[in-house]
Amino acid sequence: MEAMTSEQTVVDRQVVIITGLSGAGRTQVAKVLEDLDFFVIDNLPPSLIGKVNELAFAAGSSLHRLALVVDVRSREFFGALAETIQTLRTEDVNLRVVYLEADDDTLVRRFETTRRRHPSAKDGKGVLDGIRAERATMSELRGMADLIVDTTGLNVHELRDRIVAAMGDGAQATLRLKVQSFGFKYGAPRDADLVIDVRFLPNPHWEDRLRPFTGLDDPVRDYVFGQPATQPFIDALERLLDVTVPGYVAEGKRYLTIAIGCTGGKHRSVAVSEEIGSYLRRTTDLPVTVDHRDLGAE
């Protein structure tokens, strides 16, 4: 690699902070970033992040991608992380904060498998108490994340694919839009930025002729969009996105997940998600993906 020059722009200097809940997959994500040519430092005290960033990109340095793993093991240093992130975002660096989490049952199962003590569990307390304490401690940081990845149900290969897809080549500081349908009976996506509930629309499930179809099929789509309330709702949601999407871009956010839910994630949410995805593709120049999380789950 060539040494960095003063002419290199902000997108050439990439810093990723990997944080989140213990047991959620920070180590695996660090390995993925190493494969993507990041220089990775694990368990770095937040008070040293600024200095490391300065040294990494000093004149003559060949580094251009830096990944820092920070977690609750830093203890007394951890409170400084939010301030450090805010400071870095004012400097000439392309910073992304990746926050990893999973549901309580998944985290308990992972700790029981490894037989490790949870780092936030106080004396005499179990793993679940530690998880809940850590989740509360990390709540402010979660709100500062550019990308939240829920690793519940993901194997190491799926997690790798998720990170590679999210990071891309790292050269574009572009907001990526994801529209995801889901079923409330399976739980709302934990990594969603906006959650939209379309259960107020009549449910095609109760129409015998429509039950076998999905929101990808014309009969269901015609039924959903034939309801008097559907188009006014779509119009209002599109106006909301007309305001919020440019706001996310202006704030330098990298990812926006819009989750649209119905009861089972098969009919209404799928049809509406496809419509919103199509609208975003027509009205923005941003990358848009549409994902149907619970389609086929029944």
Secondary structure, 3 states (H helix, E strand, C coil): CCCCCCCCCHHHCEEEEEEECCCCCHHHHHHHHHHCCCEEEECCCHHHHHHHHHHHCCCCCCCCEEEEECCHHHHHHHHHHHHHHHHHCCCCCEEEEEEEECCHHHHHHHHHHHCCCCCCCCCCCCHHHHHHHHHHHCHHHHHHCCEEEECCCCCHHHHHHHHHHHHCCCCCCCCEEEEEEEEHHHCCCCCCCEEEECCCCCCHHHCCCCCCCCCCCHHHHHHHHCCCCHHHHHHHHHHHHHHHHHHHHHCCCCEEEEEEEECCCCCHHHHHHHHHHHHHHHHCCCCEEEEECCCCCC
